[in-house]
Amino acid sequence: MNQIPFMNRSLTIPITFVALNLATSASAAVSLVGVDSATAANWRTAANLEADNEYGTAGYVVFGLNEADGVYNPNFDVSDTNAANAYNLPSGISVSTVDTNIGMWSGNGNFGTIEDPGNGNTITNTPVLANSGGTKQFTISRTVISDYRITFMTASGDNEGTEFTLTVNDGSGAVSSNFDNVANGLVYHVYDISGGTTDITVDIASTTQNRSLTGIAFDTNAIPEPSTILLLGLGMVGVSRPRR
């Protein structure tokens, strides 16, 4: 008879543990991992802030990567319907912008070089979106709940540096990164963003040149989904239950 209260007390410990973990997993958050200025062209084979040394294992978009060298388009279409863009996004992810006055310069080596994953990671010239002035905003929409490490690529060129400020917000609060790119090179702004279905917005401002994104890369973070945590918690309940 005295065992019954003891059994009830033992069951409340793992159940409380499960509830706490579910609440933590459901909360949205953005955190800055860092700014990688050393990887340069080798974002698919030598990424400094990714365990597998590859940005975009889960997917990516590089604007203008499929365009011929030396092309400038003052009204560039950033959507996946434009064959000039290299789109390979994760399922449930889309990228858009409300700004229609974005230009694209496909480069001729003056913005550095970049690996082309659609061509065996061949080194090619880096494209860059060029602002007409002011801050530009991109929106990442998502229909699948997954934790992502998202990398935003910025490029400077024409033998001069460009200072970029990126502000990322998934609705839980804004987190910013700032870096003064050296001339003719790529820099990677890396963020961790927890699972959710809210839109993720990124505002890009640059000085003294009006430049914007080169691309966005996605990596899946190994954080258990709520259902996985629940199963784990229920397993702990079974393990902790004393035998009669």
Secondary structure, 3 states (H helix, E strand, C coil): CCHHHHHHHHHHHHHHHHHHHHHHHHCCCEEEEEEECCCCCCCCCCCCCCCCCCCCCCEEEECCCCCCCCCEECCCCCCCCCCCCEEECCCCEEEEECCCCCEEECCCCCCCEEEEHHHCCEEEECCEEECCCCCEEEEEEECCCCCEEEEEEEEECCCCCEEEEEEEECCCCEEEEEEEECCCEEEEEEEEECCCCCCEEEEEEEECCCECEEEEEEEECCCCCHHHHHHHHHHHHHHHCCCC
